[in-house]
Amino acid sequence: MLKRIISALILIPFVLFCIFSANNYFLLALLVLTSLLLCMEIFSIGSFQTRLYLVIPALIAILMQFAAAFLLTSGKISQLIFVYLLLASVFISFAGTAALIALRKNIEQALVMLSVSAFSVLYSGTGLVSFYFIKADFTYGVWACLYLLAVIWIFDAGAYFTGSLLGKHKLNLPASPNKTIEGLIGGFLFSMAAGLFFHRLLPSVLPSDFSGSVIGKFFNNITLLTVFTFFLTVIAFLGDLTESLIKRSFGKKDSGSIIPGHGGIFDGIDSLIPASFIFWIFLQLFK
């Protein structure tokens, strides 16, 4: 528990610094590094430690995705070109991995390796690119990023502490056998409270033009904010279950050990990745 708290006290201020930085370079660098490490971690979970050369096409594809995202937000390319580059990155990962498998004659588990490559690019790259877009694409997007992190972190913390203190009834989920009904309810209640906190706080501390922005309209609509916060928490919970399922299918308890007390990168942001993608899509529709 002490390692978990110390890690959080170190990482959270650093992440907030990158988000609140005046330009997007710090956040972009953080997301690129996190995505690359996550991609390598996913390959490691897949028990391909002795064949980590297979991750090279996926790493190239992820760099290509972030480069395309930066060019799009800088006005250098159109949205259509960005979509083409995303599709090309997935093809590069898939075809590159297939070529390496063929050249090295590692045809056993070829389908699994190809699936891991495609998944790592779509999950590690596209998911975190979405988080970058939330800040870079929208006026006051920094507050949307903060809301997203707060809802997810508070859900995780609330579920953990409520489950530890009051948990008696197991959810009986094979992928995550220690989760309890009480913990899940506690996590949902805490995350909903976090959403309402942003509803009350932001309009009172930000300039008057905040209310007219896409982000401002979202936070000012309490019904929409409450419903979406609940939905976002469900997505975060499913993201956590997905990661647990992947780990257990390969017989792993943690995705890694890079974050003391938490495990690996995947363990730390399993909920954030799908939630970021869903939130970005929602904000695009909300325009």
N, C-alpha and C positions, 0 to 999 in steps of 0.2 A: 504493500500500500504506500509506504514512504517513497519508494522509487517512482511509483505512478504519479504521486503528487509533485515530486521534484521535476520530473519530466514535463508535466503540464505547466509548472511555473516558469520553466525555461522556454518551452515551445510556444505557448500562447502569446506572450509579448512579442516574440519574433514574427509570428504569423500576422499579428495585428499591425506591426510596423510595416510589413510588406503590403498589407491591404490599404493602410491609410497613407502610404507614401504618395507624394504629389503626382509622380508619373507611374506608369505601369511596369517599368522594367524590373523592379525588385519582385513584384508579384509574379511576373512572367518567368523570371529566373527560378523562383521557388517552385512554381508549378511544373516547369520543365524538369528540374532535378527530381522532384517527387515522382513525377510520371515515369521517368527513366528507371528510378530505383524500384518503383512498384512493378514495372514490367519485368525486371530481372527477378523480383521476388516471386511473381506469379510463375515464371519458368522454374524457379527453385522449388516452389510448392509442388509442381508437377513432376518432381523427382528427375529433373533433367540436369542436375548439377554437373555431371560429367560431359554434358553436351550443350553447355551454355553458349557455344558459338551459334546455336540456332536462334538466339535472341537478337542477333545483330540486325536482321531485316526488320524486326519489330521496333527496335530502337530507332532505326533510320526513319521508319514510318511515323513514329511519334514526333520526332524532330520536324518532320515535314508538316505534320498537322499544326504544331505550334507556330512554325514559320508562316504558314498560310493564315492562321488566326491573327498574327501580328500584322501581316500585310493587309488583311481585310480591315482591321480596326484603324490602320494608318491611311486607309483610302487608296491603297496601291492596286488592289484587285477588286473585282465585283463579287457579289455573293455567289453568282453562278460559277465563277472560276474557283471560288473557295470550295464549293460542293464537289467540283471535279477533282480538286486536289485531295480532298478527304477520301473520295472513292479510290483515287490512285494510290494513296498511302496504304489502304487496306489491301489492294491488289499487290503492291510491292512486298508487304509483309507476308502475304500468303504465298506468292510465287517465289519469293526469295527463300523462305523456309523450305518450300518443296524442293527447290534446286539444291539446297545444302543437304537435305535428307538423301536425295538421289546421288549426289557426288560422294557423300560419305558412306553410302550404302547402308544407312540406318533405317531400313524400311519397316522394321518392327515398331509398332505404336505410331506409325506415320500419321494416321487420322487424328490421334490424340494430340500429337505435336502441332499439327496444322491448326487444330481447334484452339489450342492454348495460344498460339501465335495470333490468330485472328481476335480472340477474346481479349488478349492483353492490349492490343492496339485500340480496339473499340472501347474498352473499359478504362485503361490507364490514360490514353490520349484524349479521346472524345469527351470523357467525363470531366477531366480537369480543364480542358479547353472551354467547356461550358462555364466553369467557375470564372475563368478569365473574362469571358464575354459579359458576365453579369456586371462586373465592375467597368470594363472598357466600353461597353455598348450603351450604357444608360447613365443619364445625369443622376447623381446621388446613388449610383450603383454600389458604392462602397458600403452604404448602409444596408443594402440588400444582401451583400456578402456577409456583413456582420450578423444580420438577422438569421441567415441560413446557418451559419456556424453556431450561433447561440441556441437555436432550436435543436440542432443535432447534438451538440455537446451536453445541453441541459437534459435532453431526453435520455442520453446514455448515462449521465451521472444520476439523474433521478431514478431511472430504472434500476441501476446498480445498488444505490443506497436503500431505496424502498424495498427491493427484493432481499437485500441482506438483513434488513431490520424486521420486515413484516412478512417476507415471503414464506408461504406454507403450501401453496397449491402449485404444482409444477404444470407447465404448459405441455409437457410430454412431447416435445419436438426432438426427433432423433438427431437433427443437425445441431441443436443447442439444448441439451438436456437440463441445464442448470437454470434456465429462465423460468420465472414464476409469473402467475397471473397478477399477483400484487405488484411485482416489479414493473410489469408492462403497464398497468393502470397508472402507477406512480409516474412513470416516464412520460406518459401521454399528458397527465395533468400538469407536470412541470413545463413541458414544451408549450402547451397551450397558454400557460401563464407568461412564458417568455414572449410569445407572439403578442399578447395583450399589452405587455410592457412596452414594446416597440410602438404599438398603436398610440399609447398615451404619451410617450417620450418624444418621438421624432417631430411631430408637428409643432411642439412647443419650443424646441431648441434650434431648429433649422430655419433658414430664410423663408420668406413668404412664397417664393416661387417653387418651393418644394411641393406644395399641394397640387400644383398644375403639372408636375412631372409624372411619368408612368409609375415610378417608384412611390411617389407621394400619394397618387390615387389608390394604389394598392394598400398602403398602410392606413389611409384614412377610411377605407371601407371596412368597418369592423366585421361585418358578416362574411365578406369575401376573405378577409385575413384569417378569421377563425376557422372557416371551413378548409382553406388551403393549408393552414398550419397543421390541422389534423391530418389531411391527406399527405402532406410532406413528411410527417412523422411516420405514417404507415410505410411510405417509400423507404425512409431511413431504416425502419425495422426490417423490411424485406431485404434491403441491402446487407444488413448485418447477418441475416439468415443465409443469404446467398454465399457470403464469404465463409461462414461456418460450414455450409454444405460442401464447398469446394475443398476446404482444408480436411474435413473428415473423409471425403472420398479418396484422398491421397494419404490418409492416416497421419495427418499433422495436427498438433494442438495449436501452435502459433504459426503465423506466416513468416516470422523472422524474429530477430532479437535486436534490431537497430535502435528501438525506442525502449529504454529500461522501464520495466513495470507495465508496459503496454504490449510489447511484442514487436511485430513488424509494421511496415508502412500500411499494408493491407488491413491489419488489425485496427489501425488508427483512423483510416478514412473510408472504411467499407460502406458506411452510411452516407458519407458526404458525396461520393461519386454519383450514384443514381439520383440523389436529391438535387445535386447541382444541375444535372441535365434536365430534369423535370421542371425545376424552377426557371431555368433559362427559356425553355420552350413556352412555359406559361407566360412569362413576361413578354415574349415575342407576340403571343396571341393577344395579350392585354393591351398592346399598342393600339 
